[in-house]
Amino acid sequence: MLFIAAFGISGTDAVSYLRDVFYSVVIKDVVKRNNIRDVDVLERIISYVIANIGQTFPRTASPNTL
């Protein structure tokens, strides 16, 4: 985020940068360290958690939405 603010990047360039950082750091690192085979499910779980970051939800409700 500091990189984006420091260089005044906005709009689609900022979204593209953040998406690239997310995939290179989070997805690749987690997949590699934990030998995850179904990357699509991992991406959907992470998207669900990020979208509902401030809400509490029972762990039994998560599989129904994925």
Backbone torsions as a table, in degrees:
resi	resn	phi	psi	omega
1	MET	NA	-36.6	179.3
2	LEU	-64.5	-36.4	178.4
3	PHE	-60.7	-44.1	-179.5
4	ILE	-64.4	-45.0	-179.0
5	ALA	-69.0	-40.0	-176.7
6	ALA	-65.1	-36.1	-177.7
7	PHE	-101.2	3.6	176.0
8	GLY	67.0	30.4	179.5
9	ILE	-78.0	135.5	179.2
10	SER	-145.3	171.9	175.2
11	GLY	71.1	-139.1	-174.2
12	THR	-67.9	-29.2	177.9
13	ASP	-65.7	-40.2	179.0
14	ALA	-67.0	-42.2	179.1
15	VAL	-64.5	-42.5	179.0
16	SER	-62.7	-43.0	178.5
17	TYR	-61.8	-47.4	-179.3
18	LEU	-64.6	-38.2	177.7
19	ARG	-64.1	-42.9	179.0
20	ASP	-63.0	-42.4	177.7
21	VAL	-63.4	-43.6	179.4
22	PHE	-58.3	-50.1	-177.7
23	TYR	-68.5	-39.5	-177.0
24	SER	-74.0	-34.9	-177.3
25	VAL	-91.4	-56.6	-172.9
26	VAL	-74.1	-58.8	-173.4
27	ILE	-65.4	-54.5	-176.8
28	LYS	-62.6	-41.9	-178.4
29	ASP	-66.9	-46.7	-178.7
30	VAL	-66.0	-42.8	-179.9
31	VAL	-63.0	-44.2	-177.6
32	LYS	-68.2	-45.7	-176.8
33	ARG	-68.9	-32.2	-174.6
34	ASN	-109.2	8.1	178.8
35	ASN	50.0	48.5	-179.2
36	ILE	-80.9	130.2	-178.1
37	ARG	-94.3	-32.1	-177.1
38	ASP	-103.2	85.2	-175.7
39	VAL	-67.5	-32.5	179.7
40	ASP	-60.1	-43.3	178.7
41	VAL	-65.6	-40.6	177.3
42	LEU	-60.2	-45.2	178.8
43	GLU	-61.4	-40.0	179.4
44	ARG	-68.0	-38.8	178.0
45	ILE	-64.6	-45.9	179.8
46	ILE	-63.3	-42.4	178.1
47	SER	-61.8	-41.1	179.2
48	TYR	-63.6	-45.1	-179.0
49	VAL	-66.0	-41.9	179.3
50	ILE	-65.2	-41.3	-179.3
51	ALA	-67.2	-26.4	-177.2
52	ASN	-115.0	33.7	-171.9
53	ILE	-60.1	-34.4	-176.6
54	GLY	-95.6	2.1	-176.2
55	GLN	-108.9	147.0	172.9
56	THR	-91.2	143.7	178.8
57	PHE	-148.4	142.8	179.3
58	PRO	-71.1	145.6	-178.5
59	ARG	-66.2	-19.5	178.1
60	THR	-77.7	-17.0	-179.9
61	ALA	-82.4	-23.9	-175.6
62	SER	-61.8	-46.5	-179.7
63	PRO	-60.8	-28.3	-179.9
64	ASN	-68.9	-30.1	-178.8
65	THR	-89.1	-20.0	179.8
66	LEU	-85.0	NA	NA
